[in-house]
Amino acid sequence: MKQVEFTLQTEFIALCNLLKLAGVAGSAGHGKHMVEVGEVKVDGQPESRKTAKIRAGQYVECLGTRITVVGTP
């Protein structure tokens, strides 16, 4: 599984935007579609909310990629 680390600059990021910025989805709209069809898990659980708030300490899995979200030091 490919590992990606994403550093948050704010308190949270919308799931669809995270997928785009981490390079898993080509656009936020594509990210929303991936969530809609059930290809995304947050912290190991299926996620159906396209704009779920993802915070530091969480991880997202999609299409063989695991995105670990970290906060700024």
N, CA and C of each residue as an Amber inpcrd file, in Angstrom:
protein
   219
   0.8430000  -1.1720000   0.0000000   0.0000000   0.0000000   0.0000000
   0.8970000   1.2480000   0.0000000   0.5800000   2.1840000  -0.8490000
   1.3210000   3.4440000  -0.9310000   1.0040000   4.2960000   0.2920000
   2.0290000   4.9080000   0.8810000   1.8710000   5.7470000   2.0720000
   2.0920000   7.2130000   1.6930000   1.1620000   8.0790000   2.0990000
   1.2830000   9.5140000   1.8690000   1.0510000  10.2140000   3.2000000
   1.8970000  11.1900000   3.5200000   1.7000000  11.9790000   4.7320000
   1.2360000  13.3690000   4.3150000   0.1440000  13.8330000   4.8950000
  -0.4180000  15.1430000   4.5720000  -0.3960000  15.9990000   5.8290000
   0.2080000  17.1840000   5.7370000   0.2940000  18.0930000   6.8870000
  -0.8000000  19.1410000   6.7930000  -1.6340000  19.1860000   7.8180000
  -2.7100000  20.1710000   7.8860000  -2.1590000  21.5440000   8.2380000
  -2.6870000  22.5750000   7.6020000  -2.3430000  23.9540000   7.9340000
  -3.4650000  24.6060000   8.7470000  -4.6130000  23.9250000   8.8140000
  -5.7870000  24.4190000   9.5330000  -6.2670000  23.3310000  10.4930000
  -7.3830000  23.5660000  11.1430000  -7.9060000  22.6020000  12.1200000
  -8.3600000  21.3030000  11.4590000  -8.9410000  21.4130000  10.2590000
  -9.4430000  20.2300000   9.5440000  -9.4480000  20.5080000   8.0530000
  -9.7000000  19.4290000   7.2830000  -9.8550000  19.5360000   5.8350000
 -11.0110000  18.6370000   5.4190000 -11.7720000  19.0790000   4.4290000
 -12.8690000  18.2610000   3.9080000 -12.2750000  17.0390000   3.1960000
 -12.9090000  15.8970000   3.3890000 -12.4160000  14.6390000   2.8260000
 -12.1790000  14.7260000   1.3220000 -13.1220000  15.2720000   0.5730000
 -12.9750000  15.3450000  -0.8850000 -11.7660000  16.2070000  -1.2720000
 -11.5010000  17.2690000  -0.5200000 -10.3410000  18.1250000  -0.8030000
  -9.0350000  17.4190000  -0.4370000  -9.0470000  16.6510000   0.6380000
  -7.8630000  15.8960000   1.0310000  -7.4740000  14.9030000  -0.0610000
  -8.4600000  14.1970000  -0.6010000  -8.1840000  13.2300000  -1.6620000
  -7.5390000  13.9110000  -2.8630000  -7.9990000  15.1150000  -3.1810000
  -7.4350000  15.8750000  -4.2950000  -6.0110000  16.3200000  -3.9760000
  -5.8110000  16.9570000  -2.8350000  -4.5060000  17.5110000  -2.4910000
  -3.4450000  16.4380000  -2.2490000  -3.8640000  15.2630000  -1.8380000
  -2.9190000  14.1590000  -1.6170000  -2.5960000  13.4220000  -2.9160000
  -3.2830000  13.7730000  -4.0040000  -2.9880000  13.1810000  -5.3000000
  -3.7260000  11.8930000  -5.5960000  -4.6980000  11.5420000  -4.7710000
  -5.4580000  10.3070000  -5.0020000  -6.5670000  10.5560000  -6.0190000
  -7.1700000  11.7410000  -5.9730000  -8.2370000  12.1100000  -6.9050000
  -7.7520000  13.2630000  -7.7840000  -8.2390000  13.3190000  -9.0130000
  -7.8490000  14.3810000  -9.9330000  -8.4760000  15.7190000  -9.6090000
  -9.5960000  15.6980000  -8.9020000 -10.2890000  16.9230000  -8.5230000
 -11.1300000  16.6310000  -7.2830000 -11.6420000  17.6790000  -6.6600000
 -12.5130000  17.4790000  -5.4980000 -13.7880000  16.7460000  -5.9220000
 -14.2690000  17.0290000  -7.1220000 -15.4530000  16.3390000  -7.6360000
 -15.1990000  14.8490000  -7.8080000 -14.0080000  14.5130000  -8.2810000
 -13.6410000  13.1050000  -8.4170000 -13.5640000  12.4600000  -7.0310000
 -13.0270000  13.2110000  -6.0500000 -12.9700000  12.7220000  -4.6730000
 -14.3630000  12.4440000  -4.1260000 -15.2990000  13.3370000  -4.4030000
 -16.6860000  13.1420000  -3.9490000 -17.2750000  11.8750000  -4.5550000
 -16.9800000  11.6440000  -5.8300000 -17.4810000  10.4380000  -6.4920000
 -16.8970000   9.1830000  -5.8470000 -15.6120000   9.2210000  -5.5160000
 -14.9690000   8.0710000  -4.8810000 -15.6290000   7.7430000  -3.5420000
 -15.9700000   8.7840000  -2.7910000 -16.6640000   8.5810000  -1.5100000
 -18.0510000   7.9940000  -1.7760000 -18.7410000   8.5600000  -2.7600000
 -20.1100000   8.1460000  -3.0840000 -20.2080000   6.6680000  -3.4430000
 -19.2100000   6.1540000  -4.1500000 -19.2580000   4.7550000  -4.5920000
 -18.6050000   3.7980000  -3.5880000 -18.1830000   4.3200000  -2.4300000
 -17.7010000   3.4530000  -1.3580000 -16.2420000   3.0580000  -1.4220000
 -15.4060000   3.8470000  -2.0980000 -13.9940000   3.5020000  -2.2280000
 -13.1220000   4.0790000  -1.1180000 -13.7150000   4.7980000  -0.1510000
 -12.9270000   5.5250000   0.8480000 -13.2440000   5.0370000   2.2600000
 -12.1770000   4.8580000   3.0440000 -12.3160000   4.5210000   4.4580000
 -11.5640000   5.5720000   5.2760000 -12.1460000   5.9400000   6.4130000
 -11.4900000   6.8450000   7.3550000 -11.3030000   6.0800000   8.6570000
 -10.0750000   6.0190000   9.1200000  -9.7340000   5.2740000  10.3320000
 -10.2440000   3.8310000  10.2690000 -10.1930000   3.2410000   9.0720000
 -10.5640000   1.8450000   8.8910000 -12.0420000   1.5810000   8.6960000
 -12.8740000   2.6230000   8.7470000 -14.3210000   2.4660000   8.5930000
 -14.7900000   3.1210000   7.2930000 -15.7330000   2.5060000   6.5860000
 -16.2620000   3.1310000   5.3610000 -16.8300000   4.5140000   5.6760000
 -16.5570000   5.4640000   4.8030000 -17.0340000   6.8370000   5.0040000
 -17.9260000   7.2350000   3.8410000 -19.1160000   7.7370000   4.1480000
 -20.0610000   8.1360000   3.0980000 -20.2850000   9.6400000   3.0540000
 -19.6890000  10.3940000   3.9690000 -19.8330000  11.8580000   3.9660000
 -18.7170000  12.4630000   3.1180000 -19.0860000  13.0730000   2.0100000
 -18.1100000  13.5980000   1.0620000 -17.2540000  14.7100000   1.6610000
 -17.8250000  15.4930000   2.5440000 -17.0890000  16.6120000   3.1320000
 -16.8200000  16.3870000   4.6190000 -16.6510000  15.1300000   5.0020000
 -16.3250000  14.8130000   6.3980000 -15.0820000  15.5990000   6.8080000
 -15.0730000  16.1070000   8.0220000 -13.9370000  16.8800000   8.5230000
 -12.8410000  15.9270000   8.9940000 -11.7170000  15.9790000   8.3150000
 -10.5840000  15.1190000   8.6490000  -9.5770000  15.9510000   9.4350000
  -9.1920000  15.4450000  10.5960000  -8.2920000  16.1670000  11.4920000
  -6.9700000  15.4140000  11.6600000  -5.9870000  16.1110000  12.2240000
  -4.6840000  15.5030000  12.4840000  -4.8770000  14.2650000  13.3520000
  -4.1230000  13.2200000  13.0460000  -4.2140000  11.9670000  13.7830000
  -5.0850000  10.9330000  13.0920000  -5.8420000  11.3350000  12.0810000
  -6.6860000  10.3920000  11.3580000  -5.9350000   9.8930000  10.1220000
  -6.4480000   8.7970000   9.5530000  -5.8960000   8.3170000   8.2890000
  -7.0380000   7.9440000   7.3520000  -6.7580000   8.0590000   6.0660000
  -7.7390000   7.8010000   5.0190000  -7.1460000   6.7810000   4.0660000
  -7.9320000   5.7820000   3.6930000  -7.4960000   4.7730000   2.7300000
  -8.3930000   4.8240000   1.5040000  -7.7540000   4.7920000   0.3350000
  -8.5060000   4.8340000  -0.9160000  -7.6290000   4.3170000  -2.0480000
  -8.1350000   3.3690000  -2.8080000  -7.4550000   2.8400000  -3.9950000
  -5.9940000   2.4780000  -3.7390000  -5.7390000   1.7790000  -2.6500000
  -4.3920000   1.3090000  -2.3670000  -3.4510000   2.3550000  -1.8010000
  -3.9820000   3.4980000  -1.4110000  -3.1750000   4.5640000  -0.8220000
  -3.6760000   4.8750000   0.5730000  -2.7440000   5.0030000   1.5040000
  -3.0880000   5.3790000   2.8740000  -2.5270000   6.7740000   3.1260000
  -3.4210000   7.7150000   3.4240000  -3.0370000   9.1020000   3.7020000
  -3.0770000   9.2910000   5.2140000  -1.9310000   9.5840000   5.8010000
  -1.8490000   9.8710000   7.2260000  -1.8480000  11.3810000   7.3880000
  -2.7700000  11.8860000   8.1930000  -2.9110000  13.3390000   8.3740000
  -2.2070000  13.7430000   9.6600000  -1.2890000  14.6930000   9.5370000
  -0.5470000  15.1900000  10.6840000  -0.7500000  16.6920000  10.8160000
  -0.5790000  17.1990000  12.0290000  -0.6900000  18.6340000  12.2680000
   0.6450000  19.3160000  12.0880000   0.6210000  20.6280000  12.0690000
   1.8700000  21.3750000  11.9810000   2.5700000  21.3270000  13.3350000
   3.8920000  21.2440000  13.3180000   4.6330000  21.1330000  14.5840000
   4.5400000  22.4010000  15.4280000
